[in-house]
Amino acid sequence: MKIWVYLENHGGEITDISLQCLEKGRQLALSIGGTLEGVALGSDLERVCQRAGQGGASVIYRIESKSLLPFTSLPYLEALRRIMGEHQPRMLLLPASTQGNDIAPALAGAMRCGSIMDCVEISFTNNALICQRLEYDRKVLSNYVPVGNGPAIVTLVDGVCEVPDPGSHGEVRVIDVMPADVEEATLVQVIKDEIAPRTVNLRQARIIVGGGAGAGNREGFKLVEELAGALGAEVGATRASVDAGWVGHDRQIGQTGAAVRPDLYIACGISGAVQHRVGILGDGKVVAINTDPGAPIFRMAHYAIVGDLRVVIPKMIQALGKKG
């Protein structure tokens, strides 16, 4: 059984979420005794293929043409439809990115098969493929089973799994495939393509100190930043803190921010609304500081400190041997 992964790339480098899909595909292939293969489209794909091989792919189908850049959906859709029709993989995993969520439903429609979007987990149970999604404002975890004879096309959200360091999984075979007629498939012309640089990567942080509305103001939030500095941690935030302008959106954790998995998460002045809690479900130890002993955050905290962060944080910094 062949499990394929779409290797999204930018500037000749594979994206982090594609590496997550690759690792999840590797785990699935191991669980059923299948093979992991990748498919890469674009230009300058040598490093993409090399990294995919280090991630466990045994075969990579490379469709390389400068005409495939910048990305537009129709030529990619046509190329994937042709190659999947020829090689018949059991499934195709794509990142739940702009590209992946653009391609997946259209490809499923063209191939008359099932597509399940934005999955947080995927596994085989009794030979059935189980895809899990968070529904109803991310309050309910629902199971989906793709039906039909065609391949299952699934997009996986950022944070679906940890990416291990590059390993040695044997020799990777790269098969060059002639691209589809790009000119005929192109109906859209991209005038300008800009990708905002990622300045913060909360998903890889081992310690995060998060600040919420309980900080009160920008001065209160500075205490959160000082505690993070004392611990060598990253700063996280709730939507309320971001909306208040105390910190940028790239540090937001939760439903409309990042899903994180640090070893230690310190929640300062965070009540623990479900929209924030879904972003910290994979955390190791959670320490919560809040003035309200009934705050929802305490229900998932391993250590609860009932108190004002303006009082508690300086004492924590002092205990760490730093100047508070």
C-alpha positions as CSV (number, residue, x, y, z in Angstrom):
1,M,0.0,0.0,0.0
2,K,1.5,3.3,-1.1
3,I,1.1,6.5,1.0
4,W,1.9,9.7,-0.8
5,V,2.8,13.0,0.6
6,Y,2.6,16.3,-1.3
7,L,5.9,18.1,-0.7
8,E,5.0,21.8,-0.6
9,N,8.1,23.9,-1.0
10,H,9.1,27.5,-1.3
11,G,12.4,28.7,-2.8
12,G,13.7,25.2,-3.2
13,E,13.1,24.3,0.5
14,I,10.5,22.0,1.9
15,T,8.0,23.6,4.3
16,D,7.8,22.6,7.9
17,I,4.2,21.5,7.7
18,S,5.1,19.2,4.8
19,L,7.8,17.6,7.0
20,Q,5.1,17.0,9.5
21,C,2.9,15.3,6.9
22,L,5.9,13.3,5.8
23,E,6.5,12.1,9.4
24,K,2.8,11.2,9.9
25,G,2.9,9.3,6.6
26,R,6.0,7.4,7.7
27,Q,4.2,6.4,10.9
28,L,1.1,5.3,9.0
29,A,3.2,3.3,6.5
30,L,5.0,1.5,9.4
31,S,1.7,0.7,11.0
32,I,0.4,-1.2,8.0
33,G,3.6,-2.4,6.3
34,G,3.2,0.1,3.4
35,T,5.6,2.3,1.6
36,L,6.0,6.1,1.9
37,E,6.4,8.1,-1.3
38,G,6.5,11.8,-2.1
39,V,5.5,14.0,-4.9
40,A,7.2,17.4,-5.5
41,L,6.3,20.0,-8.0
42,G,8.0,23.3,-8.9
43,S,11.6,24.2,-9.7
44,D,15.0,23.6,-8.0
45,L,13.8,20.5,-6.2
46,E,17.1,18.8,-5.4
47,R,17.1,19.8,-1.7
48,V,13.4,19.0,-1.3
49,C,14.0,15.5,-2.6
50,Q,17.0,15.0,-0.4
51,R,15.2,16.2,2.8
52,A,12.2,14.0,1.9
53,G,14.5,11.0,1.6
54,Q,15.9,11.8,5.1
55,G,12.3,11.9,6.3
56,G,11.6,8.3,5.2
57,A,10.3,8.6,1.6
58,S,11.6,5.7,-0.5
59,V,10.4,7.1,-3.8
60,I,9.8,10.7,-4.9
61,Y,8.0,11.7,-8.1
62,R,9.6,15.0,-9.2
63,I,7.7,17.2,-11.6
64,E,10.0,20.0,-12.3
65,S,9.5,23.1,-14.5
66,K,10.1,26.7,-14.1
67,S,6.7,27.2,-15.6
68,L,5.2,25.8,-12.4
69,L,6.3,28.8,-10.5
70,P,4.7,30.8,-9.0
71,F,2.0,28.4,-7.8
72,T,-1.4,28.4,-9.4
73,S,-3.8,25.6,-8.8
74,L,-4.8,24.4,-12.2
75,P,-1.5,23.1,-13.5
76,Y,-0.7,21.5,-10.2
77,L,-4.1,19.9,-10.1
78,E,-3.7,18.5,-13.6
79,A,-0.2,17.2,-12.9
80,L,-1.3,15.4,-9.7
81,R,-4.4,14.0,-11.3
82,R,-2.4,12.4,-14.1
83,I,0.3,10.9,-11.9
84,M,-2.0,9.6,-9.2
85,G,-4.2,8.0,-11.9
86,E,-1.1,6.2,-13.2
87,H,0.4,5.0,-9.9
88,Q,-2.8,4.6,-7.8
89,P,-1.6,5.5,-4.2
90,R,-3.9,4.5,-1.3
91,M,-3.9,8.1,0.0
92,L,-2.4,11.5,-0.5
93,L,-1.5,13.6,2.5
94,L,-1.2,17.4,2.0
95,P,-0.5,20.2,4.4
96,A,-3.6,22.2,5.4
97,S,-1.9,25.3,4.0
98,T,-3.2,27.7,1.3
99,Q,-1.8,25.4,-1.3
100,G,-2.9,22.1,0.2
101,N,-6.5,23.2,1.0
102,D,-6.7,24.7,-2.5
103,I,-5.6,21.5,-4.3
104,A,-7.3,18.8,-2.2
105,P,-11.0,19.3,-2.8
106,A,-10.5,20.1,-6.5
107,L,-8.3,17.0,-6.9
108,A,-10.9,14.9,-5.1
109,G,-13.6,16.2,-7.4
110,A,-11.5,15.5,-10.5
111,M,-10.7,11.9,-9.3
112,R,-14.2,11.3,-7.8
113,C,-12.8,10.3,-4.5
114,G,-13.1,11.5,-0.9
115,S,-11.4,14.5,0.6
116,I,-11.2,15.3,4.3
117,M,-9.7,18.7,5.3
118,D,-7.9,20.2,8.3
119,C,-7.4,16.9,10.2
120,V,-5.7,16.9,13.5
121,E,-5.0,13.2,13.5
122,I,-5.1,10.2,11.1
123,S,-4.6,6.5,11.8
124,F,-5.6,3.0,10.7
125,T,-8.0,1.1,13.0
126,N,-9.0,-2.4,11.8
127,N,-7.8,-1.6,8.3
128,A,-10.1,1.5,8.2
129,L,-8.6,4.9,7.8
130,I,-9.8,7.2,10.6
131,C,-9.4,10.9,10.1
132,Q,-10.1,13.3,13.1
133,R,-11.3,16.9,12.8
134,L,-12.2,19.5,15.5
135,E,-15.7,20.6,14.9
136,Y,-18.2,23.1,16.4
137,D,-15.8,25.9,17.0
138,R,-13.1,23.2,17.9
139,K,-15.2,21.9,20.8
140,V,-15.9,18.4,19.4
141,L,-13.4,15.9,18.0
142,S,-15.2,14.0,15.2
143,N,-14.1,10.9,13.3
144,Y,-14.4,10.6,9.5
145,V,-13.9,7.5,7.3
146,P,-13.3,8.1,3.6
147,V,-15.4,5.8,1.4
148,G,-15.2,4.7,-2.2
149,N,-12.5,3.0,-4.3
150,G,-10.4,6.0,-5.1
151,P,-7.5,7.3,-3.0
152,A,-8.2,9.3,0.2
153,I,-7.1,12.9,-0.1
154,V,-6.4,14.4,3.4
155,T,-5.0,17.7,4.6
156,L,-3.3,17.8,8.0
157,V,-3.1,20.9,10.2
158,D,0.1,22.5,11.5
159,G,1.2,20.8,14.7
160,V,-0.1,17.3,13.7
161,C,3.1,15.8,14.9
162,E,6.7,16.5,15.8
163,V,9.4,16.5,13.1
164,P,12.4,14.4,14.1
165,D,15.9,15.3,13.1
166,P,16.9,14.1,9.5
167,G,17.6,10.4,9.6
168,S,18.9,7.7,7.4
169,H,16.1,5.6,6.0
170,G,17.8,4.0,3.1
171,E,18.3,5.1,-0.5
172,V,15.6,7.3,-2.0
173,R,14.7,6.9,-5.7
174,V,13.8,10.1,-7.5
175,I,11.6,9.6,-10.6
176,D,11.4,12.5,-13.0
177,V,7.9,12.9,-14.5
178,M,7.2,15.1,-17.5
179,P,5.0,18.0,-16.4
180,A,1.5,18.5,-17.7
181,D,1.0,21.1,-20.4
182,V,1.3,24.1,-18.1
183,E,0.3,26.7,-20.7
184,E,-3.0,25.0,-21.5
185,A,-3.8,24.6,-17.8
186,T,-2.9,28.1,-16.8
187,L,-5.8,30.5,-16.5
188,V,-4.4,32.7,-13.7
189,Q,-1.4,35.0,-13.9
190,V,0.3,35.8,-10.6
191,I,1.4,39.4,-10.6
192,K,3.1,39.4,-7.2
193,D,3.9,36.7,-4.7
194,E,4.9,37.7,-1.1
195,I,5.4,35.3,1.8
196,A,5.6,37.0,5.2
197,P,8.8,35.9,7.0
198,R,8.2,33.8,10.2
199,T,9.9,35.6,13.0
200,V,8.6,33.3,15.8
201,N,8.2,29.6,15.8
202,L,6.2,28.8,18.9
203,R,5.6,25.2,17.8
204,Q,9.2,24.3,18.3
205,A,9.6,26.2,21.6
206,R,10.3,23.9,24.6
207,I,9.2,26.5,27.2
208,I,6.5,29.1,26.6
209,V,5.2,31.8,29.0
210,G,1.8,33.0,27.9
211,G,0.0,36.2,28.9
212,G,-3.7,36.9,28.8
213,A,-6.2,39.7,29.6
214,G,-5.3,39.3,33.3
215,A,-2.1,41.3,32.6
216,G,-4.3,44.3,32.6
217,N,-2.2,46.5,30.3
218,R,1.1,46.7,28.4
219,E,3.1,47.2,31.6
220,G,1.6,44.1,33.1
221,F,2.4,42.1,29.9
222,K,6.0,43.2,30.2
223,L,6.2,41.1,33.4
224,V,5.2,38.1,31.2
225,E,8.1,39.0,28.9
226,E,10.5,39.4,31.8
227,L,9.6,35.9,33.1
228,A,10.1,34.4,29.7
229,G,13.5,36.1,29.5
230,A,14.5,34.7,32.9
231,L,13.6,31.2,31.7
232,G,15.0,31.5,28.2
233,A,11.4,30.9,27.0
234,E,9.3,32.2,24.1
235,V,6.4,34.6,24.8
236,G,2.9,33.4,23.9
237,A,-0.4,35.2,24.2
238,T,-4.2,34.9,24.0
239,R,-6.3,36.7,21.4
240,A,-7.3,39.3,24.0
241,S,-3.7,40.3,24.5
242,V,-3.1,40.5,20.7
243,D,-6.3,42.5,20.1
244,A,-5.2,44.9,22.9
245,G,-2.0,45.5,21.0
246,W,0.4,44.3,23.7
247,V,2.0,41.7,21.4
248,G,1.9,40.7,17.7
249,H,-0.3,38.1,16.2
250,D,2.6,35.8,15.5
251,R,2.7,35.0,19.3
252,Q,-1.0,34.1,19.5
253,I,-1.9,30.6,20.8
254,G,-5.2,28.9,20.3
255,Q,-7.9,28.4,17.7
256,T,-6.9,31.4,15.6
257,G,-3.2,31.2,16.4
258,A,-0.7,28.4,16.9
259,A,-1.1,25.0,18.4
260,V,2.0,24.4,20.6
261,R,3.6,21.5,22.4
262,P,6.2,22.8,24.8
263,D,7.6,20.8,27.7
264,L,6.5,23.6,30.0
265,Y,3.7,26.2,29.5
266,I,3.2,29.0,32.1
267,A,-0.2,30.7,31.7
268,C,-0.2,34.1,33.3
269,G,-3.6,35.9,33.7
270,I,-5.2,33.5,31.2
271,S,-8.7,32.4,32.1
272,G,-8.6,29.4,29.8
273,A,-11.4,29.8,27.3
274,V,-11.8,26.8,25.0
275,Q,-10.4,28.8,22.1
276,H,-7.1,29.0,23.9
277,R,-7.1,25.6,25.5
278,V,-7.3,23.8,22.1
279,G,-3.9,25.4,21.3
280,I,-2.2,23.8,24.3
281,L,-3.7,20.3,24.4
282,G,-0.3,18.8,23.6
283,D,1.7,20.6,26.3
284,G,3.8,18.8,28.8
285,K,3.5,20.5,32.2
286,V,1.1,23.5,32.6
287,V,1.5,26.1,35.3
288,A,-1.4,28.5,35.7
289,I,-1.4,31.9,37.5
290,N,-4.8,33.5,38.0
291,T,-6.7,35.5,40.6
292,D,-9.9,33.4,40.0
293,P,-9.7,30.0,41.7
294,G,-12.5,28.8,39.4
295,A,-10.8,29.8,36.2
296,P,-11.1,27.0,33.5
297,I,-7.4,27.0,33.0
298,F,-6.9,25.4,36.4
299,R,-8.8,22.3,35.2
300,M,-6.0,21.4,32.8
301,A,-3.1,22.8,34.9
302,H,-0.6,20.6,36.7
303,Y,0.3,23.4,39.1
304,A,-2.2,26.2,40.0
305,I,-1.1,29.5,41.6
306,V,-4.0,31.6,42.8
307,G,-2.8,35.1,42.8
308,D,-2.1,38.3,40.9
309,L,0.6,37.9,38.3
310,R,2.0,41.3,39.2
311,V,2.8,39.9,42.6
312,V,3.6,36.3,41.6
313,I,5.9,36.9,38.6
314,P,8.4,39.1,40.4
315,K,8.8,36.5,43.1
316,M,9.3,33.8,40.5
317,I,12.0,35.8,38.8
318,Q,13.6,36.4,42.1
319,A,13.5,32.7,42.9
320,L,15.2,32.1,39.6
321,G,18.1,34.3,40.7
322,K,17.2,37.1,38.3
323,K,16.5,40.6,39.1
324,G,12.7,41.2,39.4
